[in-house]
């Protein structure tokens, strides 16, 4: 990954978090974190 794509990816993530904080009051990030935790539990079961 070159520097330009890393900076672009970082800006996209920061923009997503800023939008989530302002518009959705962190609900979207919390929902994604819960789904990710459920996915990790599901993957640990199949390990």
Phi and psi in degrees as GROMACS dihedral restraints (atoms count N, CA, C in turn):
[ dihedral_restraints ]
;  ai    aj    ak    al  type     phi  dphi    fc
    3     4     5     6     1   -85.8    20    10
    4     5     6     7     1   173.7    20    10
    6     7     8     9     1   -64.6    20    10
    7     8     9    10     1   -38.0    20    10
    9    10    11    12     1   -65.2    20    10
   10    11    12    13     1   -43.2    20    10
   12    13    14    15     1   -71.1    20    10
   13    14    15    16     1   -32.5    20    10
   15    16    17    18     1   -67.0    20    10
   16    17    18    19     1   -41.1    20    10
   18    19    20    21     1   -66.1    20    10
   19    20    21    22     1   -42.4    20    10
   21    22    23    24     1   -61.8    20    10
   22    23    24    25     1   -44.6    20    10
   24    25    26    27     1   -64.1    20    10
   25    26    27    28     1   -41.5    20    10
   27    28    29    30     1   -63.2    20    10
   28    29    30    31     1   -41.0    20    10
   30    31    32    33     1   -67.0    20    10
   31    32    33    34     1   -37.4    20    10
   33    34    35    36     1   -64.7    20    10
   34    35    36    37     1   -42.7    20    10
   36    37    38    39     1   -66.2    20    10
   37    38    39    40     1   -43.9    20    10
   39    40    41    42     1   -63.4    20    10
   40    41    42    43     1   -40.0    20    10
   42    43    44    45     1   -64.5    20    10
   43    44    45    46     1   -40.4    20    10
   45    46    47    48     1   -62.3    20    10
   46    47    48    49     1   -44.5    20    10
   48    49    50    51     1   -66.2    20    10
   49    50    51    52     1   -39.1    20    10
   51    52    53    54     1   -65.8    20    10
   52    53    54    55     1   -43.2    20    10
   54    55    56    57     1   -63.3    20    10
   55    56    57    58     1   -41.6    20    10
   57    58    59    60     1   -64.9    20    10
   58    59    60    61     1   -38.7    20    10
   60    61    62    63     1   -68.3    20    10
   61    62    63    64     1   -40.6    20    10
   63    64    65    66     1   -80.0    20    10
   64    65    66    67     1   -46.6    20    10
   66    67    68    69     1   -88.4    20    10
   67    68    69    70     1   -47.2    20    10
   69    70    71    72     1  -102.9    20    10
   70    71    72    73     1     1.6    20    10
   72    73    74    75     1    54.7    20    10
   73    74    75    76     1    45.0    20    10
   75    76    77    78     1    67.5    20    10
   76    77    78    79     1     9.0    20    10
   78    79    80    81     1   -68.9    20    10
   79    80    81    82     1   -37.4    20    10
   81    82    83    84     1   -68.4    20    10
   82    83    84    85     1   -43.3    20    10
   84    85    86    87     1   -64.7    20    10
   85    86    87    88     1   -38.6    20    10
   87    88    89    90     1   -65.8    20    10
   88    89    90    91     1   -41.1    20    10
   90    91    92    93     1   -65.1    20    10
   91    92    93    94     1   -41.5    20    10
   93    94    95    96     1   -66.1    20    10
   94    95    96    97     1   -37.6    20    10
   96    97    98    99     1   -65.8    20    10
   97    98    99   100     1   -39.3    20    10
   99   100   101   102     1   -65.9    20    10
  100   101   102   103     1   -41.5    20    10
  102   103   104   105     1   -66.8    20    10
  103   104   105   106     1   -36.6    20    10
  105   106   107   108     1   -66.4    20    10
  106   107   108   109     1   -39.4    20    10
  108   109   110   111     1   -64.7    20    10
  109   110   111   112     1   -39.7    20    10
  111   112   113   114     1   -65.2    20    10
  112   113   114   115     1   -38.5    20    10
  114   115   116   117     1   -63.9    20    10
  115   116   117   118     1   -41.6    20    10
  117   118   119   120     1   -63.8    20    10
  118   119   120   121     1   -40.3    20    10
  120   121   122   123     1   -64.4    20    10
  121   122   123   124     1   -40.3    20    10
  123   124   125   126     1   -64.6    20    10
  124   125   126   127     1   -42.2    20    10
  126   127   128   129     1   -67.8    20    10
  127   128   129   130     1   -36.3    20    10
  129   130   131   132     1   -67.0    20    10
  130   131   132   133     1   -32.5    20    10
  132   133   134   135     1   -64.7    20    10
  133   134   135   136     1   -41.2    20    10
  135   136   137   138     1   -82.3    20    10
  136   137   138   139     1    -5.0    20    10
